[in-house]
Structure formats: structure tokens, C-alpha cells
Amino acid sequence: MINKDMTIGEVVEKYPASVEVFMQYGMGCLGCPATRFETIEQGAGAHGINLEDLVNDLNKAVSKK
């Protein structure tokens, strides 16, 4: 499962279904080089996003596939 310490790039690579969730949360910079080292927690903080909601929605999305 996805957790807050995983990098955004790692999640997108492992779970393509996560892209839609990141986009819904306004995190459209998935092609940015920072996604290789920025964790979900850091990205959520930078965008003012509720971390718990984001991680929960990511896990829901990838468990459907």
C-alpha cells in the first residue's frame, strides 16, 4: 500500500492509477524532476493538501485496479 514516505515518482511508476488522484488534488506537476525525491508528505505540504485524505484516496484508487 501507499504511504506518506513514498516518493511521488515511485507511486506513479508503481501505480499508474494514482495519476488521476494526484491530478484531482491539483498536483499536476507529475513530470517535474522533483517527484523523484519528493515524498507524498512533502508534496501535500507544498500544495496545502490534507495528507491523510490524499493517502487514503490514493490507496482506494490503486486497490480498485
CHARMM internal coordinates of N, CA and C (Angstrom, degrees):
IC EDIT
DIST 1 N 1 CA 1.4578
DIST 1 CA 1 C 1.5315
ANGL 1 N 1 CA 1 C 110.24
DIST 1 C 2 N 1.2878
ANGL 1 CA 1 C 2 N 113.67
DIHE 1 N 1 CA 1 C 2 N 161.24
DIST 2 N 2 CA 1.4639
ANGL 1 C 2 N 2 CA 121.64
DIHE 1 CA 1 C 2 N 2 CA -178.32
DIST 2 CA 2 C 1.5319
ANGL 2 N 2 CA 2 C 109.36
DIHE 1 C 2 N 2 CA 2 C -82.32
DIST 2 C 3 N 1.3416
ANGL 2 CA 2 C 3 N 115.11
DIHE 2 N 2 CA 2 C 3 N 138.70
DIST 3 N 3 CA 1.4567
ANGL 2 C 3 N 3 CA 118.79
DIHE 2 CA 2 C 3 N 3 CA 175.87
DIST 3 CA 3 C 1.5296
ANGL 3 N 3 CA 3 C 109.65
DIHE 2 C 3 N 3 CA 3 C -134.64
DIST 3 C 4 N 1.3156
ANGL 3 CA 3 C 4 N 116.14
DIHE 3 N 3 CA 3 C 4 N 167.85
DIST 4 N 4 CA 1.4635
ANGL 3 C 4 N 4 CA 123.17
DIHE 3 CA 3 C 4 N 4 CA -172.21
DIST 4 CA 4 C 1.5194
ANGL 4 N 4 CA 4 C 113.94
DIHE 3 C 4 N 4 CA 4 C -64.05
DIST 4 C 5 N 1.3203
ANGL 4 CA 4 C 5 N 117.50
DIHE 4 N 4 CA 4 C 5 N -19.67
DIST 5 N 5 CA 1.4571
ANGL 4 C 5 N 5 CA 121.12
DIHE 4 CA 4 C 5 N 5 CA -177.39
DIST 5 CA 5 C 1.5268
ANGL 5 N 5 CA 5 C 114.21
DIHE 4 C 5 N 5 CA 5 C -89.95
DIST 5 C 6 N 1.3179
ANGL 5 CA 5 C 6 N 116.84
DIHE 5 N 5 CA 5 C 6 N -5.32
DIST 6 N 6 CA 1.4653
ANGL 5 C 6 N 6 CA 120.42
DIHE 5 CA 5 C 6 N 6 CA 177.92
DIST 6 CA 6 C 1.5294
ANGL 6 N 6 CA 6 C 108.70
DIHE 5 C 6 N 6 CA 6 C -76.85
DIST 6 C 7 N 1.3351
ANGL 6 CA 6 C 7 N 116.22
DIHE 6 N 6 CA 6 C 7 N 148.44
DIST 7 N 7 CA 1.4598
ANGL 6 C 7 N 7 CA 118.08
DIHE 6 CA 6 C 7 N 7 CA 176.51
DIST 7 CA 7 C 1.5209
ANGL 7 N 7 CA 7 C 109.04
DIHE 6 C 7 N 7 CA 7 C -76.53
DIST 7 C 8 N 1.3106
ANGL 7 CA 7 C 8 N 114.96
DIHE 7 N 7 CA 7 C 8 N 153.62
DIST 8 N 8 CA 1.4642
ANGL 7 C 8 N 8 CA 120.45
DIHE 7 CA 7 C 8 N 8 CA 179.31
DIST 8 CA 8 C 1.5305
ANGL 8 N 8 CA 8 C 109.54
DIHE 7 C 8 N 8 CA 8 C -60.87
DIST 8 C 9 N 1.3255
ANGL 8 CA 8 C 9 N 116.56
DIHE 8 N 8 CA 8 C 9 N -43.20
DIST 9 N 9 CA 1.4575
ANGL 8 C 9 N 9 CA 120.94
DIHE 8 CA 8 C 9 N 9 CA 179.40
DIST 9 CA 9 C 1.5159
ANGL 9 N 9 CA 9 C 112.65
DIHE 8 C 9 N 9 CA 9 C -60.93
DIST 9 C 10 N 1.3131
ANGL 9 CA 9 C 10 N 116.50
DIHE 9 N 9 CA 9 C 10 N -41.01
DIST 10 N 10 CA 1.4681
ANGL 9 C 10 N 10 CA 121.96
DIHE 9 CA 9 C 10 N 10 CA 178.39
DIST 10 CA 10 C 1.5265
ANGL 10 N 10 CA 10 C 110.21
DIHE 9 C 10 N 10 CA 10 C -61.30
DIST 10 C 11 N 1.3199
ANGL 10 CA 10 C 11 N 116.42
DIHE 10 N 10 CA 10 C 11 N -44.17
DIST 11 N 11 CA 1.4650
ANGL 10 C 11 N 11 CA 120.99
DIHE 10 CA 10 C 11 N 11 CA -178.65
DIST 11 CA 11 C 1.5225
ANGL 11 N 11 CA 11 C 110.68
DIHE 10 C 11 N 11 CA 11 C -65.44
DIST 11 C 12 N 1.3225
ANGL 11 CA 11 C 12 N 116.64
DIHE 11 N 11 CA 11 C 12 N -45.45
DIST 12 N 12 CA 1.4676
ANGL 11 C 12 N 12 CA 120.62
DIHE 11 CA 11 C 12 N 12 CA -178.59
DIST 12 CA 12 C 1.5311
ANGL 12 N 12 CA 12 C 110.44
DIHE 11 C 12 N 12 CA 12 C -63.88
DIST 12 C 13 N 1.3178
ANGL 12 CA 12 C 13 N 116.12
DIHE 12 N 12 CA 12 C 13 N -40.43
DIST 13 N 13 CA 1.4709
ANGL 12 C 13 N 13 CA 120.06
DIHE 12 CA 12 C 13 N 13 CA -179.82
DIST 13 CA 13 C 1.5215
ANGL 13 N 13 CA 13 C 111.66
DIHE 12 C 13 N 13 CA 13 C -66.92
DIST 13 C 14 N 1.3239
ANGL 13 CA 13 C 14 N 116.14
DIHE 13 N 13 CA 13 C 14 N -43.78
DIST 14 N 14 CA 1.4672
ANGL 13 C 14 N 14 CA 121.78
DIHE 13 CA 13 C 14 N 14 CA -177.24
DIST 14 CA 14 C 1.5290
ANGL 14 N 14 CA 14 C 112.49
DIHE 13 C 14 N 14 CA 14 C -76.89
DIST 14 C 15 N 1.3306
ANGL 14 CA 14 C 15 N 115.54
DIHE 14 N 14 CA 14 C 15 N -34.52
DIST 15 N 15 CA 1.4633
ANGL 14 C 15 N 15 CA 121.23
DIHE 14 CA 14 C 15 N 15 CA -173.87
DIST 15 CA 15 C 1.5322
ANGL 15 N 15 CA 15 C 110.27
DIHE 14 C 15 N 15 CA 15 C -131.45
DIST 15 C 16 N 1.3297
ANGL 15 CA 15 C 16 N 117.95
DIHE 15 N 15 CA 15 C 16 N 83.75
DIST 16 N 16 CA 1.4704
ANGL 15 C 16 N 16 CA 120.29
DIHE 15 CA 15 C 16 N 16 CA -178.82
DIST 16 CA 16 C 1.5345
ANGL 16 N 16 CA 16 C 113.91
DIHE 15 C 16 N 16 CA 16 C -55.49
DIST 16 C 17 N 1.3272
ANGL 16 CA 16 C 17 N 117.59
DIHE 16 N 16 CA 16 C 17 N -27.37
DIST 17 N 17 CA 1.4630
ANGL 16 C 17 N 17 CA 120.63
DIHE 16 CA 16 C 17 N 17 CA 178.99
DIST 17 CA 17 C 1.5234
ANGL 17 N 17 CA 17 C 112.13
DIHE 16 C 17 N 17 CA 17 C -64.75
DIST 17 C 18 N 1.3245
ANGL 17 CA 17 C 18 N 117.05
DIHE 17 N 17 CA 17 C 18 N -15.77
DIST 18 N 18 CA 1.4635
ANGL 17 C 18 N 18 CA 120.53
DIHE 17 CA 17 C 18 N 18 CA -179.32
DIST 18 CA 18 C 1.5270
ANGL 18 N 18 CA 18 C 112.77
DIHE 17 C 18 N 18 CA 18 C -71.70
DIST 18 C 19 N 1.3270
ANGL 18 CA 18 C 19 N 116.79
DIHE 18 N 18 CA 18 C 19 N -22.30
DIST 19 N 19 CA 1.4634
ANGL 18 C 19 N 19 CA 120.61
DIHE 18 CA 18 C 19 N 19 CA -177.14
DIST 19 CA 19 C 1.5214
ANGL 19 N 19 CA 19 C 110.92
DIHE 18 C 19 N 19 CA 19 C -56.31
DIST 19 C 20 N 1.3100
ANGL 19 CA 19 C 20 N 116.99
DIHE 19 N 19 CA 19 C 20 N -44.41
DIST 20 N 20 CA 1.4651
ANGL 19 C 20 N 20 CA 121.37
DIHE 19 CA 19 C 20 N 20 CA -178.88
DIST 20 CA 20 C 1.5353
ANGL 20 N 20 CA 20 C 111.08
DIHE 19 C 20 N 20 CA 20 C -59.79
DIST 20 C 21 N 1.3159
ANGL 20 CA 20 C 21 N 116.84
DIHE 20 N 20 CA 20 C 21 N -40.20
DIST 21 N 21 CA 1.4691
ANGL 20 C 21 N 21 CA 120.98
DIHE 20 CA 20 C 21 N 21 CA -179.90
DIST 21 CA 21 C 1.5257
ANGL 21 N 21 CA 21 C 110.18
DIHE 20 C 21 N 21 CA 21 C -66.67
DIST 21 C 22 N 1.3281
ANGL 21 CA 21 C 22 N 116.75
DIHE 21 N 21 CA 21 C 22 N -46.94
DIST 22 N 22 CA 1.4606
ANGL 21 C 22 N 22 CA 119.64
DIHE 21 CA 21 C 22 N 22 CA 178.33
DIST 22 CA 22 C 1.5300
ANGL 22 N 22 CA 22 C 110.06
DIHE 21 C 22 N 22 CA 22 C -57.55
DIST 22 C 23 N 1.3175
ANGL 22 CA 22 C 23 N 117.25
DIHE 22 N 22 CA 22 C 23 N -41.31
DIST 23 N 23 CA 1.4666
ANGL 22 C 23 N 23 CA 121.15
DIHE 22 CA 22 C 23 N 23 CA 179.96
DIST 23 CA 23 C 1.5361
ANGL 23 N 23 CA 23 C 110.95
DIHE 22 C 23 N 23 CA 23 C -64.92
DIST 23 C 24 N 1.3138
ANGL 23 CA 23 C 24 N 117.09
DIHE 23 N 23 CA 23 C 24 N -41.45
DIST 24 N 24 CA 1.4662
ANGL 23 C 24 N 24 CA 121.24
DIHE 23 CA 23 C 24 N 24 CA 179.10
DIST 24 CA 24 C 1.5269
ANGL 24 N 24 CA 24 C 111.32
DIHE 23 C 24 N 24 CA 24 C -61.83
DIST 24 C 25 N 1.3037
ANGL 24 CA 24 C 25 N 116.56
DIHE 24 N 24 CA 24 C 25 N -29.65
DIST 25 N 25 CA 1.4599
ANGL 24 C 25 N 25 CA 121.30
DIHE 24 CA 24 C 25 N 25 CA 179.29
DIST 25 CA 25 C 1.5235
ANGL 25 N 25 CA 25 C 112.64
DIHE 24 C 25 N 25 CA 25 C -89.17
DIST 25 C 26 N 1.3267
ANGL 25 CA 25 C 26 N 116.94
DIHE 25 N 25 CA 25 C 26 N 5.98
DIST 26 N 26 CA 1.4566
ANGL 25 C 26 N 26 CA 120.54
DIHE 25 CA 25 C 26 N 26 CA 177.97
DIST 26 CA 26 C 1.5095
ANGL 26 N 26 CA 26 C 114.59
DIHE 25 C 26 N 26 CA 26 C 80.62
DIST 26 C 27 N 1.3190
ANGL 26 CA 26 C 27 N 116.23
DIHE 26 N 26 CA 26 C 27 N 17.50
DIST 27 N 27 CA 1.4626
ANGL 26 C 27 N 27 CA 120.79
DIHE 26 CA 26 C 27 N 27 CA 179.02
DIST 27 CA 27 C 1.5300
ANGL 27 N 27 CA 27 C 108.59
DIHE 26 C 27 N 27 CA 27 C -100.84
DIST 27 C 28 N 1.3200
ANGL 27 CA 27 C 28 N 115.28
DIHE 27 N 27 CA 27 C 28 N 68.75
DIST 28 N 28 CA 1.4564
ANGL 27 C 28 N 28 CA 121.47
DIHE 27 CA 27 C 28 N 28 CA -175.28
DIST 28 CA 28 C 1.5108
ANGL 28 N 28 CA 28 C 114.66
DIHE 27 C 28 N 28 CA 28 C -85.32
DIST 28 C 29 N 1.3016
ANGL 28 CA 28 C 29 N 117.54
DIHE 28 N 28 CA 28 C 29 N 3.70
DIST 29 N 29 CA 1.4682
ANGL 28 C 29 N 29 CA 120.32
DIHE 28 CA 28 C 29 N 29 CA -176.51
DIST 29 CA 29 C 1.5283
ANGL 29 N 29 CA 29 C 111.22
DIHE 28 C 29 N 29 CA 29 C -93.18
DIST 29 C 30 N 1.3134
ANGL 29 CA 29 C 30 N 116.96
DIHE 29 N 29 CA 29 C 30 N 42.92
DIST 30 N 30 CA 1.4541
ANGL 29 C 30 N 30 CA 121.31
DIHE 29 CA 29 C 30 N 30 CA -175.36
DIST 30 CA 30 C 1.5249
ANGL 30 N 30 CA 30 C 112.86
DIHE 29 C 30 N 30 CA 30 C -68.41
DIST 30 C 31 N 1.3193
ANGL 30 CA 30 C 31 N 117.99
DIHE 30 N 30 CA 30 C 31 N -19.24
DIST 31 N 31 CA 1.4537
ANGL 30 C 31 N 31 CA 120.91
DIHE 30 CA 30 C 31 N 31 CA 177.41
DIST 31 CA 31 C 1.5211
ANGL 31 N 31 CA 31 C 112.58
DIHE 30 C 31 N 31 CA 31 C -87.89
DIST 31 C 32 N 1.3038
ANGL 31 CA 31 C 32 N 116.90
DIHE 31 N 31 CA 31 C 32 N -2.99
DIST 32 N 32 CA 1.4587
ANGL 31 C 32 N 32 CA 122.47
DIHE 31 CA 31 C 32 N 32 CA -178.46
DIST 32 CA 32 C 1.5387
ANGL 32 N 32 CA 32 C 110.06
DIHE 31 C 32 N 32 CA 32 C -66.82
DIST 32 C 33 N 1.3234
ANGL 32 CA 32 C 33 N 117.40
DIHE 32 N 32 CA 32 C 33 N 137.89
DIST 33 N 33 CA 1.4637
ANGL 32 C 33 N 33 CA 119.81
DIHE 32 CA 32 C 33 N 33 CA 179.39
DIST 33 CA 33 C 1.5346
ANGL 33 N 33 CA 33 C 113.56
DIHE 32 C 33 N 33 CA 33 C -59.03
DIST 33 C 34 N 1.3066
ANGL 33 CA 33 C 34 N 117.95
DIHE 33 N 33 CA 33 C 34 N -24.66
DIST 34 N 34 CA 1.4700
ANGL 33 C 34 N 34 CA 121.31
DIHE 33 CA 33 C 34 N 34 CA -179.37
DIST 34 CA 34 C 1.5277
ANGL 34 N 34 CA 34 C 112.21
DIHE 33 C 34 N 34 CA 34 C -63.98
DIST 34 C 35 N 1.3385
ANGL 34 CA 34 C 35 N 117.91
DIHE 34 N 34 CA 34 C 35 N -23.03
DIST 35 N 35 CA 1.4674
ANGL 34 C 35 N 35 CA 119.71
DIHE 34 CA 34 C 35 N 35 CA -177.99
DIST 35 CA 35 C 1.5153
ANGL 35 N 35 CA 35 C 112.72
DIHE 34 C 35 N 35 CA 35 C -65.13
DIST 35 C 36 N 1.3238
ANGL 35 CA 35 C 36 N 116.75
DIHE 35 N 35 CA 35 C 36 N -15.91
DIST 36 N 36 CA 1.4703
ANGL 35 C 36 N 36 CA 119.68
DIHE 35 CA 35 C 36 N 36 CA 179.15
DIST 36 CA 36 C 1.5187
ANGL 36 N 36 CA 36 C 112.12
DIHE 35 C 36 N 36 CA 36 C -72.57
DIST 36 C 37 N 1.3358
ANGL 36 CA 36 C 37 N 116.65
DIHE 36 N 36 CA 36 C 37 N -27.29
DIST 37 N 37 CA 1.4689
ANGL 36 C 37 N 37 CA 118.80
DIHE 36 CA 36 C 37 N 37 CA -178.97
DIST 37 CA 37 C 1.5283
ANGL 37 N 37 CA 37 C 113.66
DIHE 36 C 37 N 37 CA 37 C -123.09
DIST 37 C 38 N 1.3291
ANGL 37 CA 37 C 38 N 117.71
DIHE 37 N 37 CA 37 C 38 N -10.16
DIST 38 N 38 CA 1.4653
ANGL 37 C 38 N 38 CA 120.71
DIHE 37 CA 37 C 38 N 38 CA -179.66
DIST 38 CA 38 C 1.5228
ANGL 38 N 38 CA 38 C 109.69
DIHE 37 C 38 N 38 CA 38 C -82.87
DIST 38 C 39 N 1.3241
ANGL 38 CA 38 C 39 N 115.97
DIHE 38 N 38 CA 38 C 39 N 127.78
DIST 39 N 39 CA 1.4642
ANGL 38 C 39 N 39 CA 119.71
DIHE 38 CA 38 C 39 N 39 CA 178.87
DIST 39 CA 39 C 1.5242
ANGL 39 N 39 CA 39 C 110.26
DIHE 38 C 39 N 39 CA 39 C -79.12
DIST 39 C 40 N 1.2995
ANGL 39 CA 39 C 40 N 115.16
DIHE 39 N 39 CA 39 C 40 N 165.88
DIST 40 N 40 CA 1.4645
ANGL 39 C 40 N 40 CA 120.42
DIHE 39 CA 39 C 40 N 40 CA 176.05
DIST 40 CA 40 C 1.5261
ANGL 40 N 40 CA 40 C 109.40
DIHE 39 C 40 N 40 CA 40 C -59.12
DIST 40 C 41 N 1.3138
ANGL 40 CA 40 C 41 N 116.40
DIHE 40 N 40 CA 40 C 41 N -41.01
DIST 41 N 41 CA 1.4619
ANGL 40 C 41 N 41 CA 120.15
DIHE 40 CA 40 C 41 N 41 CA 179.49
DIST 41 CA 41 C 1.5269
ANGL 41 N 41 CA 41 C 111.13
DIHE 40 C 41 N 41 CA 41 C -60.85
DIST 41 C 42 N 1.3153
ANGL 41 CA 41 C 42 N 117.53
DIHE 41 N 41 CA 41 C 42 N -44.83
DIST 42 N 42 CA 1.4638
ANGL 41 C 42 N 42 CA 121.13
DIHE 41 CA 41 C 42 N 42 CA 179.68
DIST 42 CA 42 C 1.5310
ANGL 42 N 42 CA 42 C 111.08
DIHE 41 C 42 N 42 CA 42 C -65.55
DIST 42 C 43 N 1.3177
ANGL 42 CA 42 C 43 N 116.42
DIHE 42 N 42 CA 42 C 43 N -43.32
DIST 43 N 43 CA 1.4634
ANGL 42 C 43 N 43 CA 120.34
DIHE 42 CA 42 C 43 N 43 CA 179.56
DIST 43 CA 43 C 1.5160
ANGL 43 N 43 CA 43 C 112.25
DIHE 42 C 43 N 43 CA 43 C -63.74
DIST 43 C 44 N 1.3229
ANGL 43 CA 43 C 44 N 116.08
DIHE 43 N 43 CA 43 C 44 N -42.79
DIST 44 N 44 CA 1.4638
ANGL 43 C 44 N 44 CA 120.29
DIHE 43 CA 43 C 44 N 44 CA 178.52
DIST 44 CA 44 C 1.5247
ANGL 44 N 44 CA 44 C 109.95
DIHE 43 C 44 N 44 CA 44 C -62.31
DIST 44 C 45 N 1.3223
ANGL 44 CA 44 C 45 N 116.42
DIHE 44 N 44 CA 44 C 45 N -42.94
DIST 45 N 45 CA 1.4637
ANGL 44 C 45 N 45 CA 120.40
DIHE 44 CA 44 C 45 N 45 CA 179.23
DIST 45 CA 45 C 1.5103
ANGL 45 N 45 CA 45 C 112.30
DIHE 44 C 45 N 45 CA 45 C -62.83
DIST 45 C 46 N 1.3237
ANGL 45 CA 45 C 46 N 116.41
DIHE 45 N 45 CA 45 C 46 N -41.45
DIST 46 N 46 CA 1.4672
ANGL 45 C 46 N 46 CA 121.06
DIHE 45 CA 45 C 46 N 46 CA -179.37
DIST 46 CA 46 C 1.5227
ANGL 46 N 46 CA 46 C 112.14
DIHE 45 C 46 N 46 CA 46 C -66.12
DIST 46 C 47 N 1.3383
ANGL 46 CA 46 C 47 N 115.83
DIHE 46 N 46 CA 46 C 47 N -27.92
DIST 47 N 47 CA 1.4648
ANGL 46 C 47 N 47 CA 120.19
DIHE 46 CA 46 C 47 N 47 CA -178.00
DIST 47 CA 47 C 1.5258
ANGL 47 N 47 CA 47 C 112.77
DIHE 46 C 47 N 47 CA 47 C -102.24
DIST 47 C 48 N 1.3283
ANGL 47 CA 47 C 48 N 117.76
DIHE 47 N 47 CA 47 C 48 N 2.89
DIST 48 N 48 CA 1.4649
ANGL 47 C 48 N 48 CA 120.84
DIHE 47 CA 47 C 48 N 48 CA 179.78
DIST 48 CA 48 C 1.5195
ANGL 48 N 48 CA 48 C 113.12
DIHE 47 C 48 N 48 CA 48 C 67.26
DIST 48 C 49 N 1.3171
ANGL 48 CA 48 C 49 N 116.42
DIHE 48 N 48 CA 48 C 49 N 36.78
DIST 49 N 49 CA 1.4641
ANGL 48 C 49 N 49 CA 122.23
DIHE 48 CA 48 C 49 N 49 CA -176.01
DIST 49 CA 49 C 1.5278
ANGL 49 N 49 CA 49 C 109.38
DIHE 48 C 49 N 49 CA 49 C -104.36
DIST 49 C 50 N 1.3391
ANGL 49 CA 49 C 50 N 116.10
DIHE 49 N 49 CA 49 C 50 N 142.25
DIST 50 N 50 CA 1.4549
ANGL 49 C 50 N 50 CA 121.34
DIHE 49 CA 49 C 50 N 50 CA 176.48
DIST 50 CA 50 C 1.5261
ANGL 50 N 50 CA 50 C 108.47
DIHE 49 C 50 N 50 CA 50 C -67.68
DIST 50 C 51 N 1.3219
ANGL 50 CA 50 C 51 N 116.63
DIHE 50 N 50 CA 50 C 51 N 114.51
DIST 51 N 51 CA 1.4591
ANGL 50 C 51 N 51 CA 122.61
DIHE 50 CA 50 C 51 N 51 CA -174.54
DIST 51 CA 51 C 1.5272
ANGL 51 N 51 CA 51 C 112.48
DIHE 50 C 51 N 51 CA 51 C -61.87
DIST 51 C 52 N 1.3038
ANGL 51 CA 51 C 52 N 116.41
DIHE 51 N 51 CA 51 C 52 N -45.87
DIST 52 N 52 CA 1.4712
ANGL 51 C 52 N 52 CA 119.93
DIHE 51 CA 51 C 52 N 52 CA -177.88
DIST 52 CA 52 C 1.5260
ANGL 52 N 52 CA 52 C 111.35
DIHE 51 C 52 N 52 CA 52 C -61.53
DIST 52 C 53 N 1.3298
ANGL 52 CA 52 C 53 N 117.10
DIHE 52 N 52 CA 52 C 53 N -43.85
DIST 53 N 53 CA 1.4695
ANGL 52 C 53 N 53 CA 120.70
DIHE 52 CA 52 C 53 N 53 CA 178.36
DIST 53 CA 53 C 1.5214
ANGL 53 N 53 CA 53 C 110.93
DIHE 52 C 53 N 53 CA 53 C -62.26
DIST 53 C 54 N 1.3338
ANGL 53 CA 53 C 54 N 116.70
DIHE 53 N 53 CA 53 C 54 N -43.86
DIST 54 N 54 CA 1.4624
ANGL 53 C 54 N 54 CA 120.63
DIHE 53 CA 53 C 54 N 54 CA -179.00
DIST 54 CA 54 C 1.5240
ANGL 54 N 54 CA 54 C 110.89
DIHE 53 C 54 N 54 CA 54 C -61.76
DIST 54 C 55 N 1.3169
ANGL 54 CA 54 C 55 N 117.39
DIHE 54 N 54 CA 54 C 55 N -49.86
DIST 55 N 55 CA 1.4643
ANGL 54 C 55 N 55 CA 120.49
DIHE 54 CA 54 C 55 N 55 CA -179.02
DIST 55 CA 55 C 1.5256
ANGL 55 N 55 CA 55 C 110.70
DIHE 54 C 55 N 55 CA 55 C -62.35
DIST 55 C 56 N 1.3212
ANGL 55 CA 55 C 56 N 117.41
DIHE 55 N 55 CA 55 C 56 N -41.62
DIST 56 N 56 CA 1.4695
ANGL 55 C 56 N 56 CA 120.40
DIHE 55 CA 55 C 56 N 56 CA 177.88
DIST 56 CA 56 C 1.5213
ANGL 56 N 56 CA 56 C 111.29
DIHE 55 C 56 N 56 CA 56 C -61.20
DIST 56 C 57 N 1.3240
ANGL 56 CA 56 C 57 N 117.36
DIHE 56 N 56 CA 56 C 57 N -45.09
DIST 57 N 57 CA 1.4682
ANGL 56 C 57 N 57 CA 120.92
DIHE 56 CA 56 C 57 N 57 CA -179.43
DIST 57 CA 57 C 1.5298
ANGL 57 N 57 CA 57 C 111.57
DIHE 56 C 57 N 57 CA 57 C -67.69
DIST 57 C 58 N 1.3190
ANGL 57 CA 57 C 58 N 116.71
DIHE 57 N 57 CA 57 C 58 N -36.73
DIST 58 N 58 CA 1.4698
ANGL 57 C 58 N 58 CA 119.56
DIHE 57 CA 57 C 58 N 58 CA 175.91
DIST 58 CA 58 C 1.5265
ANGL 58 N 58 CA 58 C 110.66
DIHE 57 C 58 N 58 CA 58 C -61.85
DIST 58 C 59 N 1.3229
ANGL 58 CA 58 C 59 N 116.70
DIHE 58 N 58 CA 58 C 59 N -45.61
DIST 59 N 59 CA 1.4529
ANGL 58 C 59 N 59 CA 119.96
DIHE 58 CA 58 C 59 N 59 CA -179.68
DIST 59 CA 59 C 1.5259
ANGL 59 N 59 CA 59 C 112.18
DIHE 58 C 59 N 59 CA 59 C -66.11
DIST 59 C 60 N 1.3215
ANGL 59 CA 59 C 60 N 117.32
DIHE 59 N 59 CA 59 C 60 N -36.52
DIST 60 N 60 CA 1.4672
ANGL 59 C 60 N 60 CA 120.26
DIHE 59 CA 59 C 60 N 60 CA 176.33
DIST 60 CA 60 C 1.5188
ANGL 60 N 60 CA 60 C 110.30
DIHE 59 C 60 N 60 CA 60 C -62.72
DIST 60 C 61 N 1.3290
ANGL 60 CA 60 C 61 N 116.38
DIHE 60 N 60 CA 60 C 61 N -44.41
DIST 61 N 61 CA 1.4681
ANGL 60 C 61 N 61 CA 121.27
DIHE 60 CA 60 C 61 N 61 CA -177.63
DIST 61 CA 61 C 1.5215
ANGL 61 N 61 CA 61 C 112.05
DIHE 60 C 61 N 61 CA 61 C -63.76
DIST 61 C 62 N 1.3214
ANGL 61 CA 61 C 62 N 116.82
DIHE 61 N 61 CA 61 C 62 N -43.34
DIST 62 N 62 CA 1.4585
ANGL 61 C 62 N 62 CA 118.32
DIHE 61 CA 61 C 62 N 62 CA -177.19
DIST 62 CA 62 C 1.5182
ANGL 62 N 62 CA 62 C 112.82
DIHE 61 C 62 N 62 CA 62 C -78.73
DIST 62 C 63 N 1.3065
ANGL 62 CA 62 C 63 N 118.22
DIHE 62 N 62 CA 62 C 63 N -20.88
DIST 63 N 63 CA 1.4726
ANGL 62 C 63 N 63 CA 120.04
DIHE 62 CA 62 C 63 N 63 CA 178.00
DIST 63 CA 63 C 1.5212
ANGL 63 N 63 CA 63 C 111.59
DIHE 62 C 63 N 63 CA 63 C -77.54
DIST 63 C 64 N 1.3302
ANGL 63 CA 63 C 64 N 117.14
DIHE 63 N 63 CA 63 C 64 N -17.41
DIST 64 N 64 CA 1.4634
ANGL 63 C 64 N 64 CA 121.59
DIHE 63 CA 63 C 64 N 64 CA 178.54
DIST 64 CA 64 C 1.5210
ANGL 64 N 64 CA 64 C 112.19
DIHE 63 C 64 N 64 CA 64 C -76.37
DIST 64 C 65 N 1.3146
ANGL 64 CA 64 C 65 N 116.27
DIHE 64 N 64 CA 64 C 65 N -23.22
DIST 65 N 65 CA 1.4695
ANGL 64 C 65 N 65 CA 120.87
DIHE 64 CA 64 C 65 N 65 CA -173.87
DIST 65 CA 65 C 1.5060
ANGL 65 N 65 CA 65 C 111.82
DIHE 64 C 65 N 65 CA 65 C -88.48
END
COOR INIT
IC SEED 1 N 1 CA 1 C
IC BUILD
